Amino acid sequence: MNPDETLEARLERFWAEADEESETELSATLERILSEGAASPERALFERASLHDFLGQENAAIPLYRAALDSGLAPPHRTAAIIQLASSLRNVGDAASAIALLRAVDEGDPLSAAAQAFLALALYDHGASAHALSTALGALAPSLPAYQRSVSLYASALVSGADDLPQG
């Protein structure tokens, strides 16, 4: 590891190479990066949660994401933690909690479209298929080179009168 590399650069490289390492190697490498890079406690919680998530250990990741958020994890990692926590909650069968978290992501956030994608998945899992499709199309529409208006109108029409939206 290059000692002149910033924490961000080390973590970026770590995640880019994560598929090549064993679980034990990943844990040891991440802990070394976090300690040598003097990561803040909330950032360290977030990265550890992300590793558990990456390894398919959502139940271990969830309390770490919550602790990171409760400790004041700052943007841009805050929104990523919300999205990843929501995804983990959805994966363990708590789509309603995932929906509540994702609905709180501000439309102006750089990760808003990603939050909408995960919201669509959570809505679908919750049985709100019309709202799931509407959310996905609504997030996609602004990036279309043509037919933005039509797709936006279709997205709205899907949910007008739909009664499958979960409350809360």
C-alpha positions as CSV (number, residue, x, y, z in Angstrom):
1,M,0.0,0.0,0.0
2,N,1.4,3.4,-0.9
3,P,1.6,5.6,2.2
4,D,1.1,8.7,0.1
5,E,-2.2,7.6,-1.2
6,T,-5.3,9.3,0.4
7,L,-7.9,7.3,2.3
8,E,-10.3,7.8,-0.6
9,A,-7.8,6.5,-3.2
10,R,-7.1,3.5,-1.0
11,L,-10.7,2.7,-0.5
12,E,-11.5,3.2,-4.2
13,R,-8.7,0.7,-5.1
14,F,-9.9,-1.7,-2.4
15,W,-13.4,-1.8,-3.8
16,A,-12.2,-2.1,-7.4
17,E,-10.1,-5.2,-6.4
18,A,-12.5,-6.7,-3.9
19,D,-13.6,-9.6,-6.2
20,E,-10.0,-10.9,-6.2
21,E,-9.7,-11.4,-2.4
22,S,-10.9,-13.9,0.1
23,E,-13.2,-12.8,2.9
24,T,-10.4,-13.0,5.4
25,E,-8.0,-11.0,3.2
26,L,-10.7,-8.4,2.5
27,S,-11.4,-7.9,6.2
28,A,-7.7,-7.5,7.1
29,T,-7.1,-5.2,4.2
30,L,-10.0,-3.0,5.0
31,E,-9.0,-2.7,8.7
32,R,-5.5,-1.8,7.7
33,I,-6.8,0.9,5.3
34,L,-9.1,2.3,7.9
35,S,-6.5,2.5,10.6
36,E,-3.6,3.8,8.4
37,G,-5.9,6.3,6.7
38,A,-7.3,7.6,10.0
39,A,-10.9,7.1,9.0
40,S,-13.5,8.8,11.2
41,P,-15.4,6.4,13.3
42,E,-18.6,6.8,11.3
43,R,-16.8,6.3,8.0
44,A,-15.2,3.2,9.4
45,L,-18.6,1.9,10.4
46,F,-19.9,2.6,6.9
47,E,-17.0,0.8,5.2
48,R,-17.4,-2.2,7.5
49,A,-21.1,-2.3,6.8
50,S,-20.4,-2.1,3.0
51,L,-18.0,-5.1,3.3
52,H,-20.6,-7.2,5.1
53,D,-23.1,-6.2,2.4
54,F,-20.6,-7.1,-0.3
55,L,-20.1,-10.5,1.3
56,G,-23.9,-11.1,1.4
57,Q,-24.0,-10.6,5.2
58,E,-26.9,-8.2,5.2
59,N,-27.9,-8.9,8.9
60,A,-24.4,-8.0,10.0
61,A,-24.4,-4.9,7.8
62,I,-27.7,-3.4,8.9
63,P,-26.7,-2.4,12.5
64,L,-23.4,-0.9,11.2
65,Y,-25.1,1.2,8.6
66,R,-27.5,2.5,11.3
67,A,-24.7,3.2,13.7
68,A,-22.8,5.1,10.9
69,L,-25.9,7.2,10.1
70,D,-26.7,7.8,13.8
71,S,-23.1,8.9,14.3
72,G,-23.4,11.7,11.8
73,L,-21.9,10.1,8.6
74,A,-21.6,13.1,6.2
75,P,-22.4,13.4,2.5
76,P,-21.7,11.9,0.0
77,H,-21.3,8.7,2.0
78,R,-24.5,9.4,4.0
79,T,-26.8,8.9,1.0
80,A,-24.8,5.9,-0.1
81,A,-25.3,4.4,3.4
82,I,-29.1,5.1,3.3
83,I,-29.3,3.4,-0.1
84,Q,-27.2,0.4,1.0
85,L,-29.1,0.1,4.3
86,A,-32.4,0.2,2.4
87,S,-31.2,-2.4,0.0
88,S,-30.1,-4.7,2.9
89,L,-33.4,-4.2,4.6
90,R,-35.2,-5.2,1.4
91,N,-33.0,-8.2,1.0
92,V,-33.9,-9.4,4.5
93,G,-37.6,-8.9,3.9
94,D,-38.2,-5.4,5.4
95,A,-39.3,-3.6,2.2
96,A,-41.5,-1.2,4.2
97,S,-38.5,0.2,6.1
98,A,-36.5,0.4,2.9
99,I,-39.3,2.4,1.3
100,A,-39.4,4.9,4.2
101,L,-35.6,5.4,4.0
102,L,-35.5,5.9,0.3
103,R,-38.4,8.3,0.1
104,A,-36.4,10.6,2.4
105,V,-33.6,11.0,-0.2
106,D,-33.7,14.5,-1.6
107,E,-34.4,14.9,-5.3
108,G,-31.4,17.2,-5.6
109,D,-29.0,14.6,-4.2
110,P,-26.4,13.3,-6.7
111,L,-27.5,9.8,-5.8
112,S,-31.2,10.5,-6.1
113,A,-31.6,8.4,-9.3
114,A,-29.9,5.4,-7.6
115,A,-32.2,5.9,-4.6
116,Q,-35.2,5.8,-7.0
117,A,-34.0,2.6,-8.5
118,F,-33.8,0.9,-5.1
119,L,-37.1,2.4,-4.2
120,A,-38.7,0.8,-7.2
121,L,-37.3,-2.6,-6.1
122,A,-38.6,-2.1,-2.6
123,L,-42.0,-1.0,-3.8
124,Y,-42.2,-4.1,-6.0
125,D,-41.2,-6.4,-3.2
126,H,-43.9,-4.7,-1.0
127,G,-46.5,-5.6,-3.6
128,A,-46.9,-2.1,-5.1
129,S,-46.0,-3.0,-8.6
130,A,-47.7,0.0,-10.3
131,H,-45.8,2.4,-8.0
132,A,-42.6,0.5,-8.6
133,L,-42.9,0.8,-12.3
134,S,-43.9,4.4,-12.1
135,T,-40.9,5.2,-9.9
136,A,-38.5,3.5,-12.2
137,L,-40.0,5.2,-15.3
138,G,-40.0,8.5,-13.5
139,A,-36.3,8.2,-12.7
140,L,-35.5,7.1,-16.2
141,A,-37.5,9.7,-18.1
142,P,-35.1,12.8,-17.6
143,S,-32.2,10.9,-19.1
144,L,-34.0,9.8,-22.3
145,P,-32.8,11.5,-25.5
146,A,-36.4,11.6,-26.7
147,Y,-39.9,10.8,-25.3
148,Q,-39.2,12.3,-21.9
149,R,-42.7,13.9,-21.7
150,S,-44.5,10.7,-22.9
151,V,-42.7,8.4,-20.5
152,S,-43.3,10.9,-17.6
153,L,-47.0,11.0,-18.4
154,Y,-47.2,7.2,-18.6
155,A,-45.4,6.9,-15.3
156,S,-47.9,9.3,-13.7
157,A,-50.9,7.5,-15.3
158,L,-49.7,4.2,-13.8
159,V,-50.4,5.4,-10.3
160,S,-53.4,7.6,-10.8
161,G,-56.1,5.7,-9.0
162,A,-53.7,2.8,-8.0
163,D,-54.4,1.6,-4.5
164,D,-51.3,-0.5,-4.0
165,L,-49.1,2.2,-2.5
166,P,-47.9,1.2,1.0
167,Q,-48.5,3.9,3.6
168,G,-45.9,5.1,6.0
